[in-house]
Amino acid sequence: MNEATLRNYIRRGLRAKGVLTTHHEDVLNAGVPDLSYSHGGVHGWIELKWLEAWPKRDATIVKIDHYTKEQKYFLLSRGRAGGRCWLLLRVGREHLLFGHEAAQDVGRITREELRLKSTGGVMMPNVDFEQLTRILTR
């Protein structure tokens, strides 16, 4: 698994539910999330991150490589302005979704804290795309 594989998996699953997605690689504007989406009059953004496995110790802070302050700022500022902004994290076979506020803590808290802060619970081994679509567009 890598970010491209995760992105393609999420895009295919959302497309099957009628959600339009666009992949973004913006080298000029730091922090722009990986995907934008539109469905039922709702538009939003999803930043994608993945880790191969959880840290071995439960009390270890779960560090996320390449989750930048610019990405956190984009999610927070747009989310506070009324946008729908999310972080989707895959660790091993678990998928966790975080709203723009909770996404600020990702990379600074433990596995259990991440699971508690995730919106819609932990989805594993596959994403429930019906549930994900409802959360993204509510």
C-alpha positions as CSV (number, residue, x, y, z in Angstrom):
1,M,0.0,0.0,0.0
2,N,1.1,3.5,-0.7
3,E,-0.6,6.9,-1.1
4,A,-1.4,6.4,-4.8
5,T,-3.0,3.0,-4.1
6,L,-5.0,4.5,-1.2
7,R,-6.1,7.5,-3.4
8,N,-7.2,5.2,-6.2
9,Y,-9.1,2.9,-3.8
10,I,-10.9,5.9,-2.2
11,R,-11.7,7.5,-5.6
12,R,-13.1,4.2,-7.0
13,G,-15.3,3.6,-3.9
14,L,-16.6,7.1,-3.9
15,R,-17.3,7.1,-7.6
16,A,-19.4,4.0,-7.1
17,K,-21.6,6.0,-4.8
18,G,-21.9,8.9,-7.3
19,V,-19.3,11.1,-5.7
20,L,-17.2,13.1,-8.1
21,T,-13.5,13.4,-7.1
22,T,-10.5,15.2,-8.4
23,H,-6.9,14.4,-7.5
24,H,-4.7,17.4,-6.8
25,E,-1.0,17.8,-7.0
26,D,-0.3,21.5,-6.4
27,V,3.4,22.3,-6.3
28,L,2.7,26.0,-6.2
29,N,0.3,26.1,-3.2
30,A,1.6,24.1,-0.3
31,G,-1.0,22.3,1.8
32,V,-3.7,21.6,-0.9
33,P,-5.3,18.2,0.0
34,D,-5.0,15.2,-2.2
35,L,-8.7,15.0,-3.3
36,S,-11.6,17.4,-3.7
37,Y,-15.1,15.9,-4.0
38,S,-18.6,16.9,-4.9
39,H,-21.9,15.2,-4.3
40,G,-25.5,16.3,-3.7
41,G,-24.6,20.0,-3.6
42,V,-21.8,19.5,-1.2
43,H,-18.1,20.1,-1.9
44,G,-15.1,19.2,0.2
45,W,-11.5,18.2,0.6
46,I,-9.7,15.0,1.7
47,E,-6.1,14.8,2.7
48,L,-4.9,11.1,2.5
49,K,-2.2,9.6,4.7
50,W,-1.0,6.1,5.3
51,L,1.2,4.1,7.6
52,E,2.3,0.5,7.0
53,A,1.6,-0.4,10.7
54,W,0.9,0.9,14.1
55,P,3.8,1.5,16.5
56,K,4.6,-1.6,18.6
57,R,3.8,0.1,21.9
58,D,0.3,1.4,22.7
59,A,1.6,4.5,24.4
60,T,3.8,5.5,21.5
61,I,2.8,8.7,19.6
62,V,1.8,7.8,16.1
63,K,4.0,10.0,13.8
64,I,2.8,10.7,10.3
65,D,5.5,11.4,7.8
66,H,4.8,14.2,5.4
67,Y,1.8,15.6,7.2
68,T,2.8,19.2,7.1
69,K,1.8,22.3,9.0
70,E,0.5,23.7,5.7
71,Q,-1.8,20.7,5.2
72,K,-3.1,21.0,8.7
73,Y,-3.6,24.8,8.2
74,F,-5.5,24.2,5.0
75,L,-7.9,21.7,6.6
76,L,-8.4,23.9,9.7
77,S,-8.8,27.3,8.0
78,R,-11.2,26.0,5.3
79,G,-13.1,23.9,7.8
80,R,-13.6,26.8,10.1
81,A,-14.8,28.9,7.2
82,G,-17.6,26.3,6.6
83,G,-15.9,23.9,4.2
84,R,-15.9,20.2,4.6
85,C,-12.3,19.2,5.2
86,W,-11.1,15.8,6.2
87,L,-8.1,13.7,6.8
88,L,-8.3,10.0,6.0
89,L,-5.6,7.9,7.6
90,R,-5.0,4.3,6.7
91,V,-2.8,2.3,9.2
92,G,-2.3,-1.3,8.2
93,R,-5.8,-2.4,7.3
94,E,-7.6,0.2,9.4
95,H,-9.1,3.4,8.0
96,L,-9.8,6.4,10.3
97,L,-11.5,9.7,9.2
98,F,-10.9,13.0,11.0
99,G,-12.7,16.3,10.7
100,H,-10.7,19.5,10.4
101,E,-10.4,20.1,14.1
102,A,-9.5,16.5,15.1
103,A,-7.0,16.4,12.2
104,Q,-4.8,18.9,14.0
105,D,-4.0,16.3,16.7
106,V,-3.0,13.6,14.2
107,G,0.7,12.9,14.4
108,R,0.8,14.0,18.1
109,I,-1.3,11.4,19.9
110,T,-1.4,7.6,20.5
111,R,-3.3,4.8,18.6
112,E,-6.1,4.7,21.1
113,E,-6.5,8.5,21.1
114,L,-6.6,8.4,17.2
115,R,-9.3,5.8,17.3
116,L,-11.4,7.8,19.8
117,K,-11.1,11.0,17.8
118,S,-12.0,9.4,14.4
119,T,-15.4,10.4,12.9
120,G,-17.5,7.3,12.2
121,G,-15.3,4.9,14.0
122,V,-12.6,2.6,12.5
123,M,-13.4,1.0,9.2
124,M,-11.6,-2.2,8.5
125,P,-10.4,-4.0,6.5
126,N,-12.4,-2.1,3.9
127,V,-14.0,1.3,3.8
128,D,-17.8,1.4,4.1
129,F,-18.3,3.8,1.2
130,E,-22.0,4.2,1.9
131,Q,-21.1,5.4,5.4
132,L,-18.2,7.5,4.2
133,T,-20.4,9.2,1.6
134,R,-23.0,10.1,4.3
135,I,-20.3,11.5,6.6
136,L,-18.6,13.6,3.8
137,T,-21.8,15.1,2.6
138,R,-23.9,15.7,5.7
